[in-house]
Amino acid sequence: MSREKEAQERQKEQQKAYEQYVKAVTPTHSLWSQMLHAFITGGIICCIGQGILNYAGSLGLDKQTAGSWCSLLLVLLSVILTGFGVFSKIAKWGGAGALVPITGFANSVAAPAIEYKAEGQVFGIGCKIFTIAGPVILYGIFSSWVLGVVYWIGKMMGWC
């Protein structure tokens, strides 16, 4: 019986040691810190966008054209930063603040293209470029179609 007791004691010690190891290596996250990082990151991206809009407006462009240039430049900046490996560091620090705006969408298209370019133009880039963004596009289009049908039926029935 003493061997069984010793084995149980060793097992308990191993379990405690394992629990301490797990606690030591498990990262802790502060919700408030993450929200602050996301707020700062998203705010900086929005300030850059507003700066582009203001500059384009000062050049005499109308709001729609200035907005188009703003989107274009933010996407270009995001793709360039993705290519140099900087955007992933920004997204790691800023979380949703970097991933939600148009910059995150551009990153989700550019990152797979860069990652799979070694597999070739067709089977690498062509097949994998919308790996992340594809579902967003699919469900966005599908949900807008469903809502359009619901709206059309509502118009036909006199609800809208």
MARLUMSE-257369 format. One record per residue: residue number from 0; x, y, z of N, C-alpha, C, O, CB in turn. Coordinates in steps of 0.05 Angstrom, whole numbers. Glycine has a CB too. Example, Ala and Ser with C-alpha at 12.3 -4.5 7.8 and 13.67 -1.06 7.14 Angstrom:
BEGIN
NODE num   n.xx   n.yy   n.zz  ca.xx  ca.yy  ca.zz   c.xx   c.yy   c.zz   o.xx   o.yy   o.zz  cb.xx  cb.yy  cb.zz
NODE   0    264   -114    156    246    -90    156    264    -66    156    285    -66    169    226    -89    181
NODE   1    257    -45    142    273    -21    143    258      1    157    268     23    161    282    -12    114
//
This chain:
BEGIN
NODE num   n.xx   n.yy   n.zz  ca.xx  ca.yy  ca.zz   c.xx   c.yy   c.zz   o.xx   o.yy   o.zz  cb.xx  cb.yy  cb.zz
NODE   0     16    -24      0      0      0      0     17     25      0      8     46    -10    -18      0     24
NODE   1     40     24     11     57     47     12     66     56    -16     70     80    -21     81     42     30
NODE   2     70     37    -34     77     44    -62     55     59    -75     59     78    -90     84     18    -78
NODE   3     30     50    -70      7     64    -82      5     92    -72      0    111    -87    -19     48    -77
NODE   4     10     95    -45      9    122    -33     31    140    -44     26    163    -50     11    120     -3
NODE   5     55    129    -48     77    144    -59     71    152    -88     77    175    -96    103    128    -58
NODE   6     59    134   -103     52    140   -131     31    162   -132     32    180   -149     42    115   -145
NODE   7     12    161   -114     -9    182   -113      3    209   -105     -5    229   -116    -31    174    -93
NODE   8     21    209    -86     35    233    -77     51    245   -100     50    270   -105     53    228    -53
NODE   9     65    228   -115     81    238   -138     62    250   -159     68    270   -172     98    215   -150
NODE  10     40    236   -163     21    245   -183      9    273   -175      5    290   -192     -2    225   -187
NODE  11      3    276   -149     -7    302   -140     14    324   -143      7    346   -151    -15    300   -110
NODE  12     39    317   -137     60    337   -140     64    344   -170     68    368   -176     87    326   -129
NODE  13     63    324   -187     65    330   -216     41    347   -225     45    366   -241     65    303   -232
NODE  14     18    341   -215     -6    357   -222     -3    386   -213     -9    404   -228    -32    345   -210
NODE  15      7    390   -189     12    417   -179     33    432   -195     30    455   -202     20    416   -149
NODE  16     54    417   -201     76    429   -218     65    437   -245     72    458   -256     99    410   -220
NODE  17     48    419   -257     37    425   -283     18    449   -282     19    466   -299     22    401   -294
NODE  18      2    451   -261    -16    474   -258     -1    500   -255     -8    521   -266    -35    469   -234
NODE  19     21    499   -240     38    523   -237     51    531   -264     53    554   -270     60    518   -216
NODE  20     59    511   -279     71    516   -306     50    529   -324     56    549   -338     82    490   -318
NODE  21     26    518   -325      5    528   -342     -1    557   -334     -5    574   -351    -20    511   -340
NODE  22     -3    562   -308     -8    589   -298     14    609   -306      9    632   -312    -12    589   -268
NODE  23     39    599   -306     61    616   -312     63    623   -342     70    645   -349     87    603   -304
NODE  24     55    604   -359     58    609   -388     32    620   -401     33    629   -424     66    584   -402
NODE  25     10    619   -388    -15    628   -399    -15    659   -398    -12    671   -377    -40    617   -383
NODE  26    -18    672   -421    -18    701   -421    -43    712   -408    -65    701   -410    -16    712   -450
NODE  27    -39    734   -393    -62    747   -381    -69    771   -398    -52    785   -409    -55    756   -351
NODE  28    -95    776   -400   -104    798   -417   -121    817   -400   -137    808   -384   -120    788   -441
NODE  29   -117    842   -404   -133    862   -390   -152    874   -411   -144    885   -431   -115    885   -378
NODE  30   -178    870   -406   -198    880   -424   -196    910   -428   -198    920   -451   -226    873   -414
NODE  31   -191    925   -407   -189    954   -409   -165    962   -425   -166    981   -440   -188    967   -381
NODE  32   -143    948   -421   -119    955   -437   -123    949   -466   -115    965   -483    -95    938   -426
NODE  33   -136    926   -472   -141    920   -500   -160    940   -513   -156    948   -536   -154    892   -502
NODE  34   -180    949   -498   -199    968   -509   -185    995   -514   -190   1008   -534   -223    972   -490
NODE  35   -167   1003   -496   -152   1027   -499   -134   1025   -524   -133   1044   -540   -135   1033   -474
NODE  36   -120   1003   -527   -103    999   -551   -119   1001   -576   -111   1014   -596    -88    972   -549
NODE  37   -143    987   -577   -160    988   -600   -170   1016   -606   -171   1025   -629   -184    969   -597
NODE  38   -177   1031   -585   -187   1058   -588   -165   1076   -600   -170   1092   -618   -196   1069   -561
NODE  39   -141   1073   -589   -118   1090   -599   -112   1083   -628   -108   1101   -644    -93   1086   -581
NODE  40   -110   1057   -634   -103   1049   -661   -124   1057   -681   -118   1069   -702    -99   1018   -662
NODE  41   -149   1051   -675   -171   1060   -693   -172   1090   -695   -178   1100   -717   -197   1049   -683
NODE  42   -167   1104   -674   -168   1133   -674   -146   1144   -692   -150   1163   -707   -165   1144   -646
NODE  43   -122   1132   -690   -100   1142   -707   -106   1137   -737   -101   1154   -754    -73   1127   -700
NODE  44   -117   1113   -743   -125   1107   -771   -146   1127   -780   -144   1137   -803   -135   1078   -773
NODE  45   -165   1132   -764   -186   1151   -771   -175   1180   -775   -184   1195   -792   -209   1151   -751
NODE  46   -156   1187   -758   -144   1214   -760   -128   1216   -786   -128   1237   -799   -125   1220   -736
NODE  47   -114   1194   -793   -100   1194   -819   -120   1197   -842   -116   1213   -861    -84   1168   -822
NODE  48   -142   1182   -840   -163   1185   -861   -175   1212   -862   -179   1223   -884   -185   1165   -856
NODE  49   -180   1225   -839   -190   1252   -839   -170   1272   -850   -178   1291   -864   -198   1260   -810
NODE  50   -145   1267   -844   -124   1284   -855   -123   1282   -886   -120   1303   -899    -97   1277   -844
NODE  51   -127   1258   -896   -127   1255   -925   -152   1269   -937   -150   1283   -957   -128   1224   -933
NODE  52   -175   1266   -924   -199   1280   -933   -196   1310   -933   -203   1324   -952   -224   1272   -916
NODE  53   -185   1320   -912   -181   1350   -910   -161   1359   -931   -166   1380   -944   -170   1357   -882
NODE  54   -140   1345   -935   -120   1353   -956   -133   1352   -984   -129   1369  -1000    -95   1335   -955
NODE  55   -148   1330   -989   -161   1327  -1015   -181   1350  -1019   -184   1360  -1041   -174   1300  -1018
NODE  56   -195   1357   -998   -215   1379   -999   -201   1405  -1004   -211   1423  -1019   -231   1381   -974
NODE  57   -177   1409   -993   -162   1434   -997   -152   1436  -1026   -146   1458  -1036   -139   1436   -978
NODE  58   -150   1413  -1039   -142   1413  -1067   -165   1419  -1086   -162   1421  -1110   -129   1387  -1075
NODE  59   -190   1422  -1075   -213   1428  -1091   -229   1404  -1099   -247   1406  -1116   -204   1443  -1115
NODE  60   -224   1380  -1088   -239   1357  -1095   -266   1357  -1080   -267   1366  -1057   -223   1331  -1089
NODE  61   -287   1346  -1093   -313   1344  -1080   -311   1321  -1059   -292   1306  -1059   -336   1339  -1100
NODE  62   -331   1320  -1042   -331   1300  -1020   -329   1271  -1029   -314   1255  -1018   -355   1303  -1002
NODE  63   -343   1265  -1050   -343   1237  -1060   -316   1230  -1072   -305   1208  -1066   -365   1234  -1082
NODE  64   -304   1247  -1087   -277   1242  -1098   -256   1241  -1076   -238   1224  -1076   -270   1263  -1119
NODE  65   -258   1259  -1057   -239   1259  -1034   -242   1233  -1018   -222   1222  -1010   -244   1284  -1016
NODE  66   -267   1224  -1015   -271   1199  -1001   -259   1175  -1016   -249   1156  -1004   -301   1194   -996
NODE  67   -262   1176  -1042   -250   1154  -1058   -220   1154  -1056   -207   1133  -1053   -258   1158  -1087
NODE  68   -208   1178  -1057   -179   1179  -1054   -170   1170  -1026   -149   1157  -1022   -169   1208  -1059
NODE  69   -185   1177  -1006   -180   1170   -978   -180   1139   -976   -161   1127   -965   -200   1182   -959
NODE  70   -201   1126   -986   -202   1097   -985   -179   1084  -1000   -166   1066   -991   -229   1087   -997
NODE  71   -174   1095  -1024   -152   1084  -1040   -125   1086  -1026   -110   1067  -1025   -150   1099  -1067
NODE  72   -119   1109  -1014    -94   1113  -1000    -92   1096   -975    -70   1086   -968    -89   1142   -994
NODE  73   -114   1093   -960   -113   1076   -936   -109   1047   -943    -94   1033   -929   -139   1080   -920
NODE  74   -121   1038   -964   -117   1010   -974    -88   1007   -983    -75    987   -976   -137   1003   -996
NODE  75    -78   1026   -998    -50   1024  -1007    -31   1024   -984    -12   1007   -984    -44   1048  -1026
NODE  76    -35   1041   -964    -18   1042   -941    -19   1015   -926      2   1005   -916    -26   1065   -922
NODE  77    -43   1004   -923    -46    979   -909    -32    956   -923    -19    939   -911    -76    972   -906
NODE  78    -34    955   -950    -20    934   -965     10    937   -964     24    917   -961    -30    935   -995
NODE  79     20    962   -965     49    966   -962     59    957   -935     79    944   -933     56    996   -968
NODE  80     44    965   -914     52    957   -887     50    927   -883     66    915   -868     35    971   -866
NODE  81     31    914   -896     28    885   -895     53    872   -908     64    853   -898      2    875   -908
NODE  82     60    883   -931     83    872   -946    109    874   -931    126    856   -933     86    887   -972
NODE  83    112    895   -915    137    898   -899    135    885   -872    153    886   -856    143    927   -896
NODE  84    112    872   -866    109    859   -840    103    877   -817    105    869   -794    133    843   -834
NODE  85     96    902   -822     90    921   -801     61    920   -792     55    923   -768     97    949   -810
NODE  86     43    914   -810     14    915   -803      8    894   -783     -9    898   -765     -3    911   -828
NODE  87     20    870   -784     14    849   -765     22    858   -737      9    851   -717     29    823   -772
NODE  88     44    873   -734     52    884   -708     32    904   -698     25    905   -674     80    896   -709
NODE  89     23    921   -716      2    941   -709    -23    927   -700    -35    935   -680     -4    961   -732
NODE  90    -31    907   -715    -56    892   -709    -53    877   -683    -73    874   -668    -63    873   -731
NODE  91    -30    866   -677    -26    852   -652    -29    871   -628    -41    864   -608      2    838   -651
NODE  92    -18    895   -631    -20    914   -609    -48    927   -608    -59    930   -586      1    936   -612
NODE  93    -59    934   -631    -83    950   -632   -109    933   -634   -131    944   -632    -83    968   -654
NODE  94   -107    907   -639   -130    890   -641   -150    899   -661   -144    905   -684   -143    888   -614
NODE  95   -175    900   -652   -197    907   -670   -195    935   -681   -207    942   -701   -224    904   -655
NODE  96   -180    952   -667   -177    980   -677   -163    981   -704   -167   1000   -719   -161    996   -657
NODE  97   -146    961   -709   -132    960   -735   -147    942   -755   -144    945   -779   -104    950   -732
NODE  98   -162    923   -745   -173    902   -763   -201    909   -773   -210    898   -793   -174    876   -749
NODE  99   -215    927   -759   -243    932   -767   -245    952   -791   -261    947   -809   -258    944   -744
NODE 100   -229    973   -792   -233    992   -814   -224    980   -841   -217    956   -842   -216   1017   -809
NODE 101   -225    996   -861   -218    987   -888   -189    976   -889   -182    960   -907   -221   1010   -908
NODE 102   -172    986   -871   -144    976   -871   -143    947   -864   -126    932   -875   -128    992   -851
NODE 103   -160    937   -846   -161    909   -839   -170    892   -862   -160    870   -866   -179    904   -815
NODE 104   -189    902   -878   -198    887   -901   -176    885   -922   -172    864   -934   -223    900   -913
NODE 105   -162    906   -926   -140    906   -945   -118    886   -936   -107    872   -952   -128    934   -949
NODE 106   -113    886   -910    -93    867   -899   -102    839   -903    -86    821   -908    -89    873   -869
NODE 107   -128    833   -900   -138    806   -902   -137    796   -931   -138    771   -935   -167    804   -892
NODE 108   -135    813   -950   -131    805   -978   -101    803   -985    -93    784   -998   -145    825   -997
NODE 109    -86    822   -975    -57    823   -982    -41    801   -968    -23    789   -980    -46    850   -975
NODE 110    -47    795   -943    -32    776   -927    -31    748   -940    -10    737   -942    -43    774   -899
NODE 111    -54    736   -948    -53    710   -961    -39    711   -987    -25    692   -995    -81    699   -965
NODE 112    -41    733  -1002    -27    735  -1028      3    734  -1024     17    721  -1039    -35    761  -1042
NODE 113     12    748  -1003     41    748   -997     50    720   -987     71    710   -995     48    769   -976
NODE 114     33    709   -970     40    683   -957     42    660   -978     59    643   -976     20    676   -936
NODE 115     24    660   -997     22    637  -1016     35    643  -1043     31    627  -1061     -6    629  -1019
NODE 116     49    665  -1046     61    672  -1072     81    651  -1081     85    647  -1105     74    699  -1071
NODE 117     94    637  -1063    114    616  -1070    101    592  -1084    114    577  -1098    128    607  -1045
NODE 118     75    589  -1081     61    567  -1093     52    573  -1122     40    556  -1135     37    559  -1077
NODE 119     57    597  -1131     51    604  -1158     28    623  -1161     13    628  -1142     46    580  -1175
NODE 120     25    634  -1185      4    654  -1190    -24    642  -1188    -42    654  -1177      8    666  -1217
NODE 121    -28    618  -1199    -55    606  -1199    -61    591  -1173    -81    598  -1160    -58    587  -1223
NODE 122    -45    571  -1167    -51    555  -1143    -43    568  -1117    -53    560  -1096    -37    528  -1146
NODE 123    -27    588  -1118    -19    602  -1094    -36    627  -1090    -55    627  -1074     10    610  -1095
NODE 124    -30    648  -1105    -44    673  -1101    -73    671  -1110    -91    679  -1096    -30    695  -1117
NODE 125    -78    660  -1134   -105    658  -1144   -124    643  -1127   -147    651  -1124   -104    646  -1171
NODE 126   -115    621  -1116   -133    604  -1099   -135    614  -1070   -155    609  -1058   -123    576  -1099
NODE 127   -115    627  -1060   -114    634  -1032   -119    663  -1025   -121    670  -1002    -88    625  -1021
NODE 128   -120    681  -1045   -121    709  -1039   -146    717  -1023   -144    736  -1007   -121    724  -1065
NODE 129   -169    704  -1027   -193    712  -1012   -199    692   -990   -222    689   -982   -216    713  -1031
NODE 130   -178    678   -980   -183    659   -958   -196    672   -934   -214    661   -922   -156    646   -950
NODE 131   -186    695   -927   -197    709   -903   -220    727   -911   -240    728   -897   -175    725   -889
NODE 132   -217    742   -932   -237    762   -940   -261    750   -955   -282    762   -955   -224    783   -958
NODE 133   -257    727   -966   -278    714   -981   -304    710   -966   -325    718   -976   -269    688   -991
NODE 134   -303    698   -942   -328    695   -927   -342    722   -920   -366    724   -920   -323    681   -901
NODE 135   -326    743   -915   -337    769   -909   -352    779   -934   -374    790   -932   -315    789   -901
NODE 136   -340    777   -957   -353    786   -982   -378    769   -987   -399    780   -993   -333    784  -1006
NODE 137   -375    743   -985   -398    725   -991   -422    731   -973   -444    736   -983   -390    696   -987
NODE 138   -418    732   -947   -440    736   -929   -450    765   -929   -473    770   -924   -432    729   -900
NODE 139   -433    784   -936   -442    811   -939   -460    814   -963   -482    827   -961   -418    830   -943
NODE 140   -453    802   -985   -470    803  -1009   -496    788  -1005   -517    797  -1012   -455    792  -1034
NODE 141   -493    764   -993   -517    747   -988   -537    761   -969   -561    761   -975   -509    720   -977
NODE 142   -527    773   -947   -545    786   -928   -557    810   -941   -581    816   -935   -530    793   -903
NODE 143   -543    825   -958   -555    848   -971   -576    839   -990   -596    853   -994   -533    865   -985
NODE 144   -572    816  -1004   -592    806  -1022   -618    798  -1006   -640    804  -1015   -581    781  -1037
NODE 145   -614    784   -984   -637    775   -968   -652    800   -958   -677    800   -959   -628    758   -944
NODE 146   -638    820   -948   -652    844   -938   -666    858   -961   -687    870   -957   -632    862   -924
NODE 147   -654    858   -985   -667    870  -1008   -693    856  -1015   -713    869  -1022   -648    869  -1032
NODE 148   -693    829  -1014   -717    814  -1019   -738    820   -998   -762    823  -1005   -711    784  -1020
NODE 149   -730    821   -973   -749    827   -951   -760    855   -955   -784    859   -952   -735    825   -924
NODE 150   -744    874   -963   -753    901   -968   -772    902   -992   -793    915   -991   -729    920   -973
NODE 151   -766    887  -1013   -783    886  -1036   -810    874  -1029   -831    885  -1038   -770    870  -1059
NODE 152   -810    853  -1014   -836    840  -1005   -851    860   -988   -875    862   -990   -831    814   -990
NODE 153   -837    874   -970   -850    894   -953   -862    916   -970   -884    925   -963   -830    906   -934
NODE 154   -849    925   -991   -860    946  -1009   -885    935  -1023   -905    949  -1026   -839    955  -1030
NODE 155   -884    910  -1032   -906    898  -1046   -931    895  -1028   -953    897  -1037   -899    870  -1057
NODE 156   -926    889  -1002   -947    885   -983   -956    911   -970   -976    912   -956   -939    865   -961
NODE 157   -942    933   -975   -949    959   -964   -938    963   -936   -947    981   -922   -978    962   -964
NODE 158   -919    947   -927   -907    950   -900   -886    972   -900   -882    985   -879   -895    924   -891
NODE 159   -873    977   -922   -852    997   -922   -860   1021   -938   -844   1040   -940   -826    985   -934
//
